[in-house]
Amino acid sequence: MREFIVEADGGSRGNPGPAGYGSVVIDAATGETLAERAEYIGVATNNVAEYRGLVAGLRAARELDPSARVRVRMDSKLVVEQMSGRWKIKHPDMKPLAAEAARVLPPGQVAYEWIPREQNKHADRLANEAMDAGKRGEQWDAGASRAALDARTAAAAPVPEPSGPPGDAAAGAARAREALTRTRRDAGAAPQPADAPQPADAGSADAVASDVRAAGAVAGVGDVAASGAPAADAPTVGWGAAPDLGAPATFVLLRHGETPLTPQKRFSGSGGSDPSLSDVGREQAGRVAAALARRGTVQHVLASPLARTRETAGVVAARLGLEVTVDDGLIETDFGAWEGLTFGEVRERYPDDLNAWLADPEAEPTGGGESFAATAVRIAAARDRLAAAYAGRTVLLVTHVTPIKTFVRLALGAPPASLFRMELSAASLSAVAYFADGNASVRLFNDTSHLR
């Protein structure tokens, strides 16, 4: 089955004001631009224009192959979250547009992914071309599109193979980007820096280009954070690797800051009240952000969808000048009926269930919670997906106690019972590096004395 990437955008000069949209359909395997759509739509809001761009892109993909899988990438958080079903659609102007987009292709064929604005330049440029044409009293002309000309020039240029497995969507997109960059450089345009952000690939993860500098783990982060002073001559790579293996994918694992439930040692998973950070937790997040900024090795920030992790990640990302990508695979275990209770209260109310849970990783918390075995399967899948997507890069994963312990346990090859023998403080840091030969290396920092 073919796979397409649809990148779409819309803009309004006035919001509402003169508006237009742009969409591009890309072959996921080769990076080739297959279709472009753009239109001046008169006076409208940004959101209306974005939805119109989405509909146009989906229709263009359907015209090419109605059976293809489609991965939609947009820098509109609103559209992505609403079309993914995570946010409700309340505005009356958005509901019919969202319904129209949902009807273009069967829901199972389409996935949505948010990307930063700088990674959506192709669609953004088309939207602006459409608005410029509208200002002149014209409609956008695909034949005269600068984006189309660039894409045709890029397709004709020989391109070295970037890193990535055969058929990898990120590798295909990187080939097209490299050709386009070289074409512009030859024409006298300023080249992009080697570590410029790259478009994201499957699973909401940034694609890997071979010319991006290898940034390893935050080796020494615990010492830097504890002392409050930057490390002298800090290396950019925390883990070394044999040349034929390349730099590892490094996950810096950050537990969220304290919530009101944390000091009370209450079960707080994905099925509970979803508390926000306390004042202490926000202070902890700020101190971790400062420590990571001094270190300077984190290139991407991913977070669990729960409030406490998104808030912690937002503080850190703002300090680092990065965007936060929410990844559902990083969510905490669902503790069922135990949510909000202390360990003692659970033992008093559900003694048999608790004893079974402590003895068997397959046992679920009372009320249909998630077992540790199920959590491990989920985390392993997230690990494999993200390690492939972020090979050679350092990624901050802002998540929870059970996911972090599980990442570490799996990396060490430790038994499930080891989860009960790990202490993980709020706002603590750990790191795991994943190498190309399948091996992993763990570093534990877990010192939050500097955060109090």
Number of C-alpha atoms within 10 A of each C-alpha: 6 12 19 28 29 29 28 35 33 33 27 25 15 12 15 16 14 21 29 35 33 32 32 30 27 24 20 25 18 19 22 20 22 16 18 24 22 31 28 28 18 16 17 19 20 23 21 25 30 28 26 26 30 30 22 24 30 29 19 21 28 17 11 14 15 17 15 16 21 27 23 21 25 28 22 20 14 18 23 22 16 17 22 15 10 10 13 12 17 9 8 8 12 17 14 13 19 19 12 15 21 15 13 18 19 11 13 8 13 21 17 21 25 23 26 20 14 13 20 22 17 20 28 26 20 29 30 24 26 29 29 18 17 19 14 9 10 13 17 23 13 18 9 10 17 14 20 19 13 15 19 14 15 23 19 12 15 11 16 11 13 17 19 19 11 9 11 19 23 27 25 24 27 27 24 22 21 21 21 21 18 17 18 17 13 11 9 9 11 10 12 13 9 12 12 13 19 21 22 23 23 20 17 21 26 24 25 25 27 17 14 15 15 19 24 26 30 31 22 16 24 23 16 19 26 17 12 14 12 17 15 8 6 15 17 17 21 20 20 14 13 9 7 8 13 15 25 32 27 32 30 27 28 28 27 31 31 24 20 15 17 17 9 11 13 18 22 25 24 20 18 15 12 15 17 21 24 16 13 15 24 21 19 25 29 22 22 27 22 21 22 23 17 18 22 15 26 23 20 22 23 26 28 24 21 21 16 26 29 22 22 29 32 23 20 26 22 13 15 20 11 17 18 24 23 23 19 16 21 25 24 23 24 23 23 21 17 25 20 20 18 16 13 12 13 21 15 11 12 15 13 12 17 19 12 14 17 15 12 14 19 16 20 22 24 18 12 12 20 22 19 25 16 16 22 21 12 18 21 18 13 18 18 11 16 22 22 21 23 24 27 28 26 28 28 26 28 34 29 28 23 22 25 25 22 23 21 24 19 16 18 14 9 12 10 19 14 12 18 10 9 12 10 21 18 23 27 23 27 25 25 25 26 24 23 18 10 9 11 18 15 17 18 17 19 17 18 19 10 14 19 9
